[in-house]
Amino acid sequence: MSVIYIVLPLAIIIASAAVLAFIWAVRRGEFDDLDTPPLRMLFDDDDAVPPKR
């Protein structure tokens, strides 16, 4: 029963850190454009630059 005094505060700290990381990512705009990155690979150029001699 005494382990709950260690695990509960630890779980609250980890959950708070996850929520803060999510809020930080949202404010930085990490989730603004969710459609373009999957489509970007379709439009990549396959033209390789020839090696210099």
PDB file with SEQRES, HELIX, SHEET and CRYST1 records, atoms N, CA, C and O in Angstrom:
SEQRES   1 A   53  MET SER VAL ILE TYR ILE VAL LEU PRO LEU ALA ILE ILE          
SEQRES   2 A   53  ILE ALA SER ALA ALA VAL LEU ALA PHE ILE TRP ALA VAL          
SEQRES   3 A   53  ARG ARG GLY GLU PHE ASP ASP LEU ASP THR PRO PRO LEU          
SEQRES   4 A   53  ARG MET LEU PHE ASP ASP ASP ASP ALA VAL PRO PRO LYS          
SEQRES   5 A   53  ARG                                                          
HELIX    1 AA1 ILE A    4  ARG A   28  1                                  25    
HELIX    2 AA2 THR A   36  ARG A   40  1                                   5    
HELIX    3 AA3 MET A   41  PHE A   43  5                                   3    
CRYST1    1.000    1.000    1.000  90.00  90.00  90.00 P 1           1          
ATOM      1  N   MET A   1       0.818  -1.197   0.000  1.00  0.00           N  
ATOM      2  CA  MET A   1       0.000   0.000   0.000  1.00  0.00           C  
ATOM      3  C   MET A   1       0.859   1.256   0.000  1.00  0.00           C  
ATOM      4  O   MET A   1       0.435   2.299  -0.499  1.00  0.00           O  
ATOM      5  N   SER A   2       2.060   1.162   0.556  1.00  0.00           N  
ATOM      6  CA  SER A   2       2.903   2.356   0.619  1.00  0.00           C  
ATOM      7  C   SER A   2       3.495   2.716  -0.745  1.00  0.00           C  
ATOM      8  O   SER A   2       3.978   3.832  -0.935  1.00  0.00           O  
ATOM      9  N   VAL A   3       3.460   1.772  -1.699  1.00  0.00           N  
ATOM     10  CA  VAL A   3       3.999   2.058  -3.024  1.00  0.00           C  
ATOM     11  C   VAL A   3       3.134   3.081  -3.760  1.00  0.00           C  
ATOM     12  O   VAL A   3       3.615   3.767  -4.661  1.00  0.00           O  
ATOM     13  N   ILE A   4       1.868   3.185  -3.381  1.00  0.00           N  
ATOM     14  CA  ILE A   4       0.981   4.150  -4.023  1.00  0.00           C  
ATOM     15  C   ILE A   4       1.439   5.594  -3.754  1.00  0.00           C  
ATOM     16  O   ILE A   4       1.156   6.488  -4.551  1.00  0.00           O  
ATOM     17  N   TYR A   5       2.130   5.821  -2.658  1.00  0.00           N  
ATOM     18  CA  TYR A   5       2.630   7.153  -2.336  1.00  0.00           C  
ATOM     19  C   TYR A   5       3.785   7.550  -3.261  1.00  0.00           C  
ATOM     20  O   TYR A   5       4.110   8.731  -3.377  1.00  0.00           O  
ATOM     21  N   ILE A   6       4.388   6.586  -3.904  1.00  0.00           N  
ATOM     22  CA  ILE A   6       5.464   6.861  -4.857  1.00  0.00           C  
ATOM     23  C   ILE A   6       4.920   6.865  -6.286  1.00  0.00           C  
ATOM     24  O   ILE A   6       5.273   7.740  -7.078  1.00  0.00           O  
ATOM     25  N   VAL A   7       4.073   5.905  -6.619  1.00  0.00           N  
ATOM     26  CA  VAL A   7       3.598   5.730  -7.983  1.00  0.00           C  
ATOM     27  C   VAL A   7       2.610   6.818  -8.388  1.00  0.00           C  
ATOM     28  O   VAL A   7       2.673   7.307  -9.516  1.00  0.00           O  
ATOM     29  N   LEU A   8       1.714   7.203  -7.514  1.00  0.00           N  
ATOM     30  CA  LEU A   8       0.708   8.204  -7.857  1.00  0.00           C  
ATOM     31  C   LEU A   8       1.321   9.564  -8.180  1.00  0.00           C  
ATOM     32  O   LEU A   8       0.984  10.129  -9.220  1.00  0.00           O  
ATOM     33  N   PRO A   9       2.194  10.117  -7.355  1.00  0.00           N  
ATOM     34  CA  PRO A   9       2.823  11.389  -7.734  1.00  0.00           C  
ATOM     35  C   PRO A   9       3.687  11.264  -8.999  1.00  0.00           C  
ATOM     36  O   PRO A   9       3.751  12.193  -9.805  1.00  0.00           O  
ATOM     37  N   LEU A  10       4.342  10.123  -9.165  1.00  0.00           N  
ATOM     38  CA  LEU A  10       5.145   9.907 -10.363  1.00  0.00           C  
ATOM     39  C   LEU A  10       4.260   9.878 -11.608  1.00  0.00           C  
ATOM     40  O   LEU A  10       4.627  10.446 -12.636  1.00  0.00           O  
ATOM     41  N   ALA A  11       3.121   9.235 -11.532  1.00  0.00           N  
ATOM     42  CA  ALA A  11       2.185   9.187 -12.657  1.00  0.00           C  
ATOM     43  C   ALA A  11       1.636  10.571 -12.965  1.00  0.00           C  
ATOM     44  O   ALA A  11       1.467  10.923 -14.133  1.00  0.00           O  
ATOM     45  N   ILE A  12       1.359  11.357 -11.940  1.00  0.00           N  
ATOM     46  CA  ILE A  12       0.866  12.718 -12.153  1.00  0.00           C  
ATOM     47  C   ILE A  12       1.930  13.577 -12.810  1.00  0.00           C  
ATOM     48  O   ILE A  12       1.614  14.384 -13.685  1.00  0.00           O  
ATOM     49  N   ILE A  13       3.171  13.424 -12.414  1.00  0.00           N  
ATOM     50  CA  ILE A  13       4.273  14.196 -13.010  1.00  0.00           C  
ATOM     51  C   ILE A  13       4.460  13.820 -14.476  1.00  0.00           C  
ATOM     52  O   ILE A  13       4.634  14.699 -15.320  1.00  0.00           O  
ATOM     53  N   ILE A  14       4.427  12.529 -14.790  1.00  0.00           N  
ATOM     54  CA  ILE A  14       4.602  12.079 -16.170  1.00  0.00           C  
ATOM     55  C   ILE A  14       3.433  12.536 -17.042  1.00  0.00           C  
ATOM     56  O   ILE A  14       3.645  12.969 -18.175  1.00  0.00           O  
ATOM     57  N   ALA A  15       2.213  12.447 -16.536  1.00  0.00           N  
ATOM     58  CA  ALA A  15       1.046  12.899 -17.289  1.00  0.00           C  
ATOM     59  C   ALA A  15       1.093  14.404 -17.516  1.00  0.00           C  
ATOM     60  O   ALA A  15       0.745  14.878 -18.598  1.00  0.00           O  
ATOM     61  N   SER A  16       1.516  15.156 -16.514  1.00  0.00           N  
ATOM     62  CA  SER A  16       1.645  16.607 -16.662  1.00  0.00           C  
ATOM     63  C   SER A  16       2.700  16.962 -17.701  1.00  0.00           C  
ATOM     64  O   SER A  16       2.510  17.888 -18.489  1.00  0.00           O  
ATOM     65  N   ALA A  17       3.801  16.235 -17.704  1.00  0.00           N  
ATOM     66  CA  ALA A  17       4.853  16.475 -18.695  1.00  0.00           C  
ATOM     67  C   ALA A  17       4.343  16.189 -20.103  1.00  0.00           C  
ATOM     68  O   ALA A  17       4.676  16.919 -21.037  1.00  0.00           O  
ATOM     69  N   ALA A  18       3.548  15.149 -20.270  1.00  0.00           N  
ATOM     70  CA  ALA A  18       2.996  14.818 -21.586  1.00  0.00           C  
ATOM     71  C   ALA A  18       2.027  15.899 -22.056  1.00  0.00           C  
ATOM     72  O   ALA A  18       2.046  16.279 -23.227  1.00  0.00           O  
ATOM     73  N   VAL A  19       1.191  16.391 -21.166  1.00  0.00           N  
ATOM     74  CA  VAL A  19       0.248  17.451 -21.520  1.00  0.00           C  
ATOM     75  C   VAL A  19       1.000  18.731 -21.869  1.00  0.00           C  
ATOM     76  O   VAL A  19       0.652  19.403 -22.840  1.00  0.00           O  
ATOM     77  N   LEU A  20       2.004  19.072 -21.109  1.00  0.00           N  
ATOM     78  CA  LEU A  20       2.797  20.271 -21.402  1.00  0.00           C  
ATOM     79  C   LEU A  20       3.542  20.147 -22.727  1.00  0.00           C  
ATOM     80  O   LEU A  20       3.646  21.123 -23.471  1.00  0.00           O  
ATOM     81  N   ALA A  21       4.056  18.969 -23.027  1.00  0.00           N  
ATOM     82  CA  ALA A  21       4.732  18.758 -24.311  1.00  0.00           C  
ATOM     83  C   ALA A  21       3.749  18.891 -25.468  1.00  0.00           C  
ATOM     84  O   ALA A  21       4.097  19.440 -26.513  1.00  0.00           O  
ATOM     85  N   PHE A  22       2.541  18.402 -25.297  1.00  0.00           N  
ATOM     86  CA  PHE A  22       1.528  18.532 -26.334  1.00  0.00           C  
ATOM     87  C   PHE A  22       1.144  19.992 -26.545  1.00  0.00           C  
ATOM     88  O   PHE A  22       1.040  20.445 -27.685  1.00  0.00           O  
ATOM     89  N   ILE A  23       0.936  20.725 -25.469  1.00  0.00           N  
ATOM     90  CA  ILE A  23       0.589  22.149 -25.578  1.00  0.00           C  
ATOM     91  C   ILE A  23       1.716  22.920 -26.241  1.00  0.00           C  
ATOM     92  O   ILE A  23       1.466  23.795 -27.070  1.00  0.00           O  
ATOM     93  N   TRP A  24       2.952  22.607 -25.885  1.00  0.00           N  
ATOM     94  CA  TRP A  24       4.115  23.269 -26.482  1.00  0.00           C  
ATOM     95  C   TRP A  24       4.174  22.997 -27.986  1.00  0.00           C  
ATOM     96  O   TRP A  24       4.455  23.906 -28.767  1.00  0.00           O  
ATOM     97  N   ALA A  25       3.913  21.760 -28.396  1.00  0.00           N  
ATOM     98  CA  ALA A  25       3.952  21.404 -29.811  1.00  0.00           C  
ATOM     99  C   ALA A  25       2.833  22.097 -30.585  1.00  0.00           C  
ATOM    100  O   ALA A  25       3.041  22.532 -31.718  1.00  0.00           O  
ATOM    101  N   VAL A  26       1.660  22.200 -29.989  1.00  0.00           N  
ATOM    102  CA  VAL A  26       0.543  22.872 -30.657  1.00  0.00           C  
ATOM    103  C   VAL A  26       0.847  24.353 -30.841  1.00  0.00           C  
ATOM    104  O   VAL A  26       0.568  24.910 -31.903  1.00  0.00           O  
ATOM    105  N   ARG A  27       1.402  24.986 -29.843  1.00  0.00           N  
ATOM    106  CA  ARG A  27       1.726  26.414 -29.949  1.00  0.00           C  
ATOM    107  C   ARG A  27       2.827  26.692 -30.951  1.00  0.00           C  
ATOM    108  O   ARG A  27       2.866  27.776 -31.532  1.00  0.00           O  
ATOM    109  N   ARG A  28       3.727  25.736 -31.170  1.00  0.00           N  
ATOM    110  CA  ARG A  28       4.797  25.903 -32.154  1.00  0.00           C  
ATOM    111  C   ARG A  28       4.331  25.605 -33.564  1.00  0.00           C  
ATOM    112  O   ARG A  28       5.072  25.837 -34.520  1.00  0.00           O  
ATOM    113  N   GLY A  29       3.113  25.095 -33.714  1.00  0.00           N  
ATOM    114  CA  GLY A  29       2.556  24.846 -35.035  1.00  0.00           C  
ATOM    115  C   GLY A  29       2.911  23.503 -35.627  1.00  0.00           C  
ATOM    116  O   GLY A  29       2.888  23.341 -36.847  1.00  0.00           O  
ATOM    117  N   GLU A  30       3.237  22.545 -34.795  1.00  0.00           N  
ATOM    118  CA  GLU A  30       3.615  21.232 -35.300  1.00  0.00           C  
ATOM    119  C   GLU A  30       2.447  20.493 -35.957  1.00  0.00           C  
ATOM    120  O   GLU A  30       2.668  19.609 -36.784  1.00  0.00           O  
ATOM    121  N   PHE A  31       1.227  20.836 -35.606  1.00  0.00           N  
ATOM    122  CA  PHE A  31       0.059  20.129 -36.125  1.00  0.00           C  
ATOM    123  C   PHE A  31      -0.760  20.987 -37.076  1.00  0.00           C  
ATOM    124  O   PHE A  31      -1.928  20.686 -37.320  1.00  0.00           O  
ATOM    125  N   ASP A  32      -0.169  22.057 -37.622  1.00  0.00           N  
ATOM    126  CA  ASP A  32      -0.903  22.950 -38.502  1.00  0.00           C  
ATOM    127  C   ASP A  32      -1.228  22.318 -39.849  1.00  0.00           C  
ATOM    128  O   ASP A  32      -2.361  22.419 -40.319  1.00  0.00           O  
ATOM    129  N   ASP A  33      -0.260  21.674 -40.470  1.00  0.00           N  
ATOM    130  CA  ASP A  33      -0.449  21.128 -41.801  1.00  0.00           C  
ATOM    131  C   ASP A  33      -0.298  19.608 -41.758  1.00  0.00           C  
ATOM    132  O   ASP A  33       0.817  19.086 -41.761  1.00  0.00           O  
ATOM    133  N   LEU A  34      -1.415  18.916 -41.718  1.00  0.00           N  
ATOM    134  CA  LEU A  34      -1.376  17.469 -41.629  1.00  0.00           C  
ATOM    135  C   LEU A  34      -1.570  16.795 -42.981  1.00  0.00           C  
ATOM    136  O   LEU A  34      -1.420  15.578 -43.087  1.00  0.00           O  
ATOM    137  N   ASP A  35      -1.904  17.572 -44.029  1.00  0.00           N  
ATOM    138  CA  ASP A  35      -2.189  16.978 -45.325  1.00  0.00           C  
ATOM    139  C   ASP A  35      -0.986  16.965 -46.260  1.00  0.00           C  
ATOM    140  O   ASP A  35      -0.830  16.024 -47.038  1.00  0.00           O  
ATOM    141  N   THR A  36      -0.142  17.970 -46.206  1.00  0.00           N  
ATOM    142  CA  THR A  36       0.957  18.086 -47.161  1.00  0.00           C  
ATOM    143  C   THR A  36       2.072  17.051 -46.968  1.00  0.00           C  
ATOM    144  O   THR A  36       2.511  16.484 -47.968  1.00  0.00           O  
ATOM    145  N   PRO A  37       2.555  16.768 -45.769  1.00  0.00           N  
ATOM    146  CA  PRO A  37       3.675  15.824 -45.641  1.00  0.00           C  
ATOM    147  C   PRO A  37       3.448  14.447 -46.267  1.00  0.00           C  
ATOM    148  O   PRO A  37       4.379  13.926 -46.881  1.00  0.00           O  
ATOM    149  N   PRO A  38       2.272  13.823 -46.152  1.00  0.00           N  
ATOM    150  CA  PRO A  38       2.117  12.529 -46.832  1.00  0.00           C  
ATOM    151  C   PRO A  38       2.129  12.650 -48.356  1.00  0.00           C  
ATOM    152  O   PRO A  38       2.515  11.708 -49.048  1.00  0.00           O  
ATOM    153  N   LEU A  39       1.710  13.799 -48.879  1.00  0.00           N  
ATOM    154  CA  LEU A  39       1.676  13.983 -50.328  1.00  0.00           C  
ATOM    155  C   LEU A  39       3.014  14.453 -50.886  1.00  0.00           C  
ATOM    156  O   LEU A  39       3.264  14.320 -52.084  1.00  0.00           O  
ATOM    157  N   ARG A  40       3.860  14.990 -50.050  1.00  0.00           N  
ATOM    158  CA  ARG A  40       5.137  15.535 -50.498  1.00  0.00           C  
ATOM    159  C   ARG A  40       6.020  14.466 -51.132  1.00  0.00           C  
ATOM    160  O   ARG A  40       6.769  14.759 -52.064  1.00  0.00           O  
ATOM    161  N   MET A  41       5.943  13.242 -50.645  1.00  0.00           N  
ATOM    162  CA  MET A  41       6.773  12.174 -51.209  1.00  0.00           C  
ATOM    163  C   MET A  41       6.359  11.834 -52.631  1.00  0.00           C  
ATOM    164  O   MET A  41       7.174  11.321 -53.397  1.00  0.00           O  
ATOM    165  N   LEU A  42       5.112  12.106 -53.005  1.00  0.00           N  
ATOM    166  CA  LEU A  42       4.668  11.819 -54.357  1.00  0.00           C  
ATOM    167  C   LEU A  42       5.259  12.780 -55.376  1.00  0.00           C  
ATOM    168  O   LEU A  42       5.374  12.439 -56.553  1.00  0.00           O  
ATOM    169  N   PHE A  43       5.633  13.968 -54.941  1.00  0.00           N  
ATOM    170  CA  PHE A  43       6.122  14.989 -55.846  1.00  0.00           C  
ATOM    171  C   PHE A  43       7.621  15.205 -55.756  1.00  0.00           C  
ATOM    172  O   PHE A  43       8.134  16.174 -56.316  1.00  0.00           O  
ATOM    173  N   ASP A  44       8.334  14.331 -55.066  1.00  0.00           N  
ATOM    174  CA  ASP A  44       9.786  14.452 -54.992  1.00  0.00           C  
ATOM    175  C   ASP A  44      10.393  14.210 -56.366  1.00  0.00           C  
ATOM    176  O   ASP A  44       9.955  13.340 -57.119  1.00  0.00           O  
ATOM    177  N   ASP A  45      11.406  14.997 -56.667  1.00  0.00           N  
ATOM    178  CA  ASP A  45      12.109  14.823 -57.930  1.00  0.00           C  
ATOM    179  C   ASP A  45      13.082  13.663 -57.811  1.00  0.00           C  
ATOM    180  O   ASP A  45      13.789  13.523 -56.813  1.00  0.00           O  
ATOM    181  N   ASP A  46      13.105  12.846 -58.833  1.00  0.00           N  
ATOM    182  CA  ASP A  46      14.036  11.717 -58.847  1.00  0.00           C  
ATOM    183  C   ASP A  46      15.306  12.060 -59.616  1.00  0.00           C  
ATOM    184  O   ASP A  46      16.159  11.195 -59.813  1.00  0.00           O  
ATOM    185  N   ASP A  47      15.442  13.311 -60.053  1.00  0.00           N  
ATOM    186  CA  ASP A  47      16.622  13.726 -60.794  1.00  0.00           C  
ATOM    187  C   ASP A  47      17.814  13.771 -59.852  1.00  0.00           C  
ATOM    188  O   ASP A  47      17.890  14.612 -58.956  1.00  0.00           O  
ATOM    189  N   ALA A  48      18.721  12.870 -60.070  1.00  0.00           N  
ATOM    190  CA  ALA A  48      19.921  12.838 -59.236  1.00  0.00           C  
ATOM    191  C   ALA A  48      20.985  13.745 -59.861  1.00  0.00           C  
ATOM    192  O   ALA A  48      21.133  13.812 -61.081  1.00  0.00           O  
ATOM    193  N   VAL A  49      21.695  14.415 -59.017  1.00  0.00           N  
ATOM    194  CA  VAL A  49      22.773  15.269 -59.482  1.00  0.00           C  
ATOM    195  C   VAL A  49      23.964  14.366 -59.829  1.00  0.00           C  
ATOM    196  O   VAL A  49      24.388  13.557 -59.004  1.00  0.00           O  
ATOM    197  N   PRO A  50      24.502  14.503 -61.046  1.00  0.00           N  
ATOM    198  CA  PRO A  50      25.635  13.640 -61.402  1.00  0.00           C  
ATOM    199  C   PRO A  50      26.841  13.954 -60.537  1.00  0.00           C  
ATOM    200  O   PRO A  50      27.081  15.113 -60.200  1.00  0.00           O  
ATOM    201  N   PRO A  51      27.603  12.928 -60.174  1.00  0.00           N  
ATOM    202  CA  PRO A  51      28.779  13.164 -59.319  1.00  0.00           C  
ATOM    203  C   PRO A  51      29.850  13.967 -60.064  1.00  0.00           C  
ATOM    204  O   PRO A  51      30.037  13.826 -61.273  1.00  0.00           O  
ATOM    205  N   LYS A  52      30.535  14.803 -59.307  1.00  0.00           N  
ATOM    206  CA  LYS A  52      31.609  15.594 -59.880  1.00  0.00           C  
ATOM    207  C   LYS A  52      32.836  14.709 -60.055  1.00  0.00           C  
ATOM    208  O   LYS A  52      33.103  13.823 -59.243  1.00  0.00           O  
ATOM    209  N   ARG A  53      33.574  14.962 -61.123  1.00  0.00           N  
ATOM    210  CA  ARG A  53      34.781  14.161 -61.383  1.00  0.00           C  
ATOM    211  C   ARG A  53      36.017  14.921 -61.056  1.00  0.00           C  
ATOM    212  O   ARG A  53      37.122  14.401 -61.214  1.00  0.00           O  
TER     213      ARG A  53                                                      
END                                                                             
